């Protein structure tokens, strides 16, 4: 293994709606979603939707696309904040 293995993000467990989810940070293959998030507007909405779906599908492999699409809107903020945290995307957060 090269020194790049030191740059691999660490997963983190979150409890959302009473369900424990082990979210894994996104990787280089997902950079297009991160860029779309920064652009705003409809692209931002689509990127956030994809980012949530990809993150949940990887964290809960037996979840179906339909189950993911049916998640209540009341959980979006909490899920989004967990994804931001696990990926270190919040510039205002203290390094832990």
N, C-alpha and C positions, 0 to 999 in steps of 0.2 A: 504494500500500500504506500502511496505517496503522501506527502505532507498535506495534500488537499483534503485528506480524510479528517483533518482537524477543523475544516470549514463546514462540515456537514451539520445541519441544524438539528436540534434536539426536540423530540416530541414532548408534549405536555398534556396532562389530564385535566379536563374541565367537566363540571357537572352542569348540564343544561337541561332544564325541564325534568329534573330527576334522573336523567340518563348520563352515565359517565362516558365521555368521549375522549379518546386519546388522539388528539390532533397532531398531525405531523406537519412540519414547515414545508412550504412549497419550495421547488427547486428551479434550476435554470430553465427546465422545460416549460415552466409556467410563467416566464417573464412577460409574455404577451398579455397575460391577464393583469399583471401588476401595472404595466404601462397603460392599459385601457382604463384601469381604475383611476389613474392620475389625470386622464383626459376629461373625465366628467360626462355629463349628459346621458344619453341613451347607451353609449358605449360603457359608461361606468356601471349602469344598472345591469347590463348583460354580463360584464366582467365579474361583478360581484356575485351574480347568480351562478356563473360557471365556477368561480372560486369556491363558493360554499358547496356546490355539488361535488366538485373534485375532492375537496378536503374531507367531506363526510363519506364519500364513497371509499376513499382510501382508508379512513379510520374505521368504518363499519362496512367491510366488504360484502356482507350478505344483504345490505340495504338495497332495495330496488330503486330505480329512477323514479317510479311513481311515488314511493314513500318519501323520497327526498323532495320531490315537487309538491308534496302535500304538507310539508312542515308549516306550522302556523306562523303567521307574520310576527306574532308576539315574541318569537324566538330569534328573529333575524338579527336584532341588535346584539344580543348576547353571543350568538354564533359568530357574527362579524368581528366583534371585539376580541373573541378568543383567537380567531384566525390572525388578526392584526398582532396580537400579543405573541403568539407562538412563532410568528415570522419576524418579530422585531421591527415592525413597520411603524410603530407609534413613536414619533420623535419626542413626545413629551414624557414618555415613560422613563422611569429610573431603571438603569441596568441592574438586574438582579443576579 
